[in-house]
């Protein structure tokens, strides 16, 4: 008997053997939907291709008893943003700045101790930091003293979970820093400081880096403790700045694992599952990440996309400890090839990581441009990757 998408995905996430290979994708980018599918919604995208749906939702709530309220200056909430939490001591304003090629916005955070500024640039596909928020070491004191800490809006999550029912899973992420950030503590710090200055600071002033990470961790722990009762199926932690193509295992051991492992434990205590996201190199870090205790790991980026993952070797080393999500090279198999080549790539992923369950095939992170015929081939071939009845996890 076939499973629902929710049953199929949860079975794999919890280390079991589903009816067939679960197949999904990471965030479905608005750019792709608008350009190739006439503005189709993300949920319609999953139904159109017959993929296992993921509903991303990250509703936040303020704590009125702490003097917090929804940010009145935020305007329209963008892709995967949450409603920012403001207070009289943590206010954010913005102004548009001219730029010959991009949309450019400068944000100012107003606190009783001074101001912090950051500038984002964006094109049709994505946004990035043009001016980092933390420019002086003393800037982190303003964050530590005045920054608000969002809580999970449990009722909003549960209403969406109820509406989705068995059609897929509900997924969120540990809060990023206001305006621009990533779920992991180190990764959030990289967005605030810049990855190169942050790496240099681990050598020049490691105590300062630890102080910053502790400030960011405290904020995320407030959110984790608010997750009790939220009907999430899994939440994302991590980010690309902790991959082994960016930092060394030594930096990971000292500045990543000690902070994010506490986040994972807090999420588990609140009854939630965690997927640790590392889009980049992973092979030197596989056991290190698994030892942090996540329920799943992603994205298992292959060498053809700038990663280093040998999917079969990864399965051998950590496949009995966590669910593996990802592995497909969407650069080469969602464009510029034949449907038969895409189908063969799906079969290779299944052969390398699918044995015994605990694997969800997915593109290794986002894609912006893709051939819809190849996405259809990807989805169809995954549906043909069946598990034999009674197969057990090794």
N, C-alpha and C positions, 0 to 999 in steps of 0.2 A: 504494500500500500504506500502510495507516495505521501510525502510530508508536505506541510505548508511551508512557505518561505521562512516564517518565524521558527518553526520547528527545525528546519534544515540548518539554519544559521546557528541557532542556539546549541543544537547537537554538536556541531563542529567546534564552536567556541568553548564548550565544556568538555572537549576531548573525545567525543563520541563519533560513531560512524553513521552518517546520514544515509538517505536513500540514494542520493547522487551527489556529485561534486557541487557544493554551493558556489554560485558565481555572482559577483556583484561588482561594484566599482567604488572608488573613494568618492569624494565630493563630486557631484555632477555640476560642472561649471556653467554659470549663466551664459558666458560667451559662447560656449559650444551649443547650448540649447537654442540661443537666439540665431546663431549663424547657420546651423545645419538642420534644426528641427522646428523652425518657425515659432520659437518662443515656448515650446512645450515645457510643462512643469517637470521637476525632477521625478516626482512619483509617476507621472505618465511615461517618462523615459523608461523606468524600470518595467512598467507594464508593456510598453511597445516592443521591447526587445526580449521580454521574458526572463529578465534577471531577477535575482532575489533582492527586494527593496530594502534600503536603509532610509529611515526618516531622521534627519539631523535636526535637533532642536536644542537650544541653549538658553531658555528663559531664566532671567535673573530677577531677584527681588531685593529691595532695600530693607533695612531694619529701622523702622521709625523710632524705636526706643534708643537707637544710637545716633539719632539726628540725621538719618539718611533718607533720600528720596530719589525717585527717577530723575535722571539728568534732563532738565527742561531744554537744554541747548543741543541735544544730540541730533534732532531731525530724523530723517528716514533711516531706519536700521538697515545696514547693508548685508551682503552675503556673509552668513554665519556670525554676524555680530550679535551681541546681546544688548539689552537695554542697560546703559551705563548707570552706575549708582553714584550719586553726587551727595555732597553735604555742604554746609556753609564753610567748611574748611578745605573742601576739595571740589573746585568748580572748573569746568572745562569750557573754553570758548574756542572758536575757530574763525579763520579768515581765508578766503581764496586768494592765491597768489598767481600772477601771470607766469606762463611758461610757454615757449614756442611749440612744444610737442605734447606735453602731458597735462593732465589735470593735477593741480598742486594745491595743497591745503596745509596751512600752518595751524597747529593746535597749541593753546596755552593752558597750562594747569595752574590755577590760582590757589595758593595756600597762605595762611597767616605768616609763614616763614619766608615766602618768596615765590617766584614763578619758575616753572619748567616749560620748555618749548620743544616741540618736535614737528617735523614737516614730512608729509607723505606725498608721493607722486603716484599716479595711476594711469594706465591705458585701458583699452577695452578688455584686456585679459586679466590683469591683476594690479596690485598695489605694492609699493615698497617704501622703505624709509630713506629719505634723502637727508634728514637731519636727525641725529639720535637724541633721545630725551636726556640721557645722563651725560653731561659734558665735564662735570667736576666731581671729584670723589665725594664732596660734601652734599651733593644733590640727593644721595640716597637717604639722607636724614629726613628730608621733606617727605619722601615716600613712606618711610618707616613711621613717621609721626602722624601724617595726615591722610594717607590714602584710604579710601573706603574698601570694603571687602564684600563683594557680591555673594548672595546666598541663592540657592536653587529655588526656583518657583515650582514646588512639588506639584501643586494643583494643576499648573499649566502643562507640565510634563505628562502627568497622568491622564489628563483629558486627551492629549494627542495619542498616547499609547492606547487608550480605549477606542479611539476612532480608527486607529491603524489595525487593531486586533491582530489576526494571524497573517496579515499581508506582508509583514516584514518585521524588522527590529528597529527599536528606537535608540539612537546613538547621540551622544553629546561629547563635550570635552571639558577638562578641567580649565578654569578661567584663564584666559590670556590677560596680559596687562591692558589697562584702558588704552584705547585708540589703536594699538598695534602690539601684538605679542604672540607667544606660543604657549602651549599648555605646560610644558616642563619648566622646572625652575631655572636650569642652566640656559635652556633655549629662550625663555622669556628675557633673561638677563642679556643674552646676545642681541636681542632686538632693541633693548634699551641702550646698550653701550656700543654695540658693534662687535662682531665676532673677533676681529683681529685685535682690537684693544683689550677685549676681555681675555683672550688667550694670553696676551703679554702680561696682563695684570695677575694671572695665576702664578707667574714667576716673580714679578716685581713687588706685588702687594697682595699675597694670598689671603691675608686676614680681611682685607677690604672685600674681596670677592666672596668670601664666606659670609660676611655681614650682609651683603646684597642678596645672596641666595637665601639667607635666613629670613630676610624681610619678605621676599617673594613667596617663600614657602608658607609663612604664617598666613598670608592672605589666601593662599590656595587651600590651606587646611580649614579655614573658616567655611569655605564652600563645601569641602568634603564632608564636614560634620553636619551640613544642612541637607545632605542627600538622603537621609533616612526616609524611607517610604516612597521615593521617586521610582517610577517604573521604567527606568533606563534598562536596556539590555547590555550595554557596554559604553564606557566613556574613554576618550582618547587622552593620553598623556605623552609627553615627549616632544619630538620635533627634529628637523634635519640637522641642527647645529650640534647635536651630540653624536652624529655618525662618525665612523672611523675614517672617513675621507675628509673630516674637518678637524677632529681632535684626537689626541693619543689615548690609548687605554689608561695611561697614568692619570690624565686629566679626568677621564670618565670616572675612575675609581675614587678620586678625591673630591670632585666638584659636581658630579652628576648623580651617581648611585646613592650617596648618603642622603640626599635631599628628596629625590623622586621615590625612593623606596618607602620613605615615611608617608608620602602622598598615597602610594598604592595601598599601604596598610590601613590608612584612614578611610580610603574609599571602600575597602573590604569590610571594615568595621561598620560602615554605613549600609552594607548590603549590596554593594555595587561591584561590577567587573571592570577591569582596566585593560585596554590594549595599548602597548607601548610602541610609539611611532618613531621609526628611524629611517628617513628617506635618504639613503646614501650607503656608505660602506657599513657592513654589519659583522662580517666574519670574525674579526678579532674580538668582538664584543658579545657574541651570541650567548655564551654562558653567563657573562656579567649581567646582561639584561634579564635573562631567565631567573637568575638568583635574586633579582629585585622583587619577584613574585607576581608579575602581571599574568592575566589570564590568556592574553594573546599578544603576539608581536607582529609588526608590519614594518616596512613594506616589501622587504626581500628584493631590493632593486638589483637587477642583473647588470653585468659589466657593460652591455650594450647601451645602457642608460646612464653610465657613470658610477654605478655601484660596483659591488664586488661579490655578489652572492652566488654561491653554488647551491642551488635549491636542494639537491639530493644530500649534499653534505650537511646543510643546515638541518634538514629533517633528521638525519642520523644523530646529530649532536643534541638537539633540543626539542625534537618533535614529540617526545613523550612527556614534555613538561608544560608546553604552552600550545595554544592554537596558532597556526601560522597563516597569515593573511597577506596576499599579494603574489609577487613572483612573475607576473606577465610583463613583458617589454612592450608597452603600448606605443613607443616611438616607432618601432619597426613592424608591429603586427596590427596596429589600428590605422596605418597609412603606408602606402608604398609597397604593398605586397598583394598576393592573391588570397582569396578566402581559404584556399587549401593550405597555404602557409600559416595563416592564423589558426586554423583548426589543428594543424600539426603542433603549433606552439602550445595550445591548450592541452593537447594530449601529453606533451613532454612535461608540463607542470604537474599534471595529474600523476604521471608515472613517477616523477621525482619526489613529490611531497604528499600525494594523496593516500598512500597506503595506511590503513588503520584509522582513517578519518583524521579529525583535528586539523583540517586544512580548508581554507576558503580561497579560491582563486579570485584575483582582482588585479587590475592594472596597478603598477607600482606608483601610486599617487595620482595626481591630477592629469587630465589631458584637455587641451583646448581645441585643437584641430584633429579631426578623425574622419575616416571614411565610414559612413553608417552601414555599408554593406559588410565591412569587416567586423564591426561591433555585433551585427546580427550573426555572423559566423562564429564569433567568440561565444556568444550566448547559446547558440544552438549546439555547438560541440560540447560545451560544458554539460548541457542537459543529457548528452549521450554518454557521459562518463559516470557509469553506474557502479554502485557497490553491490557485491553479492550479498544476498540475504543471509544474515547470521554472521557476517564478517565482524571480527572483534579487533579492538585496538591492540597493537602490539605492546 
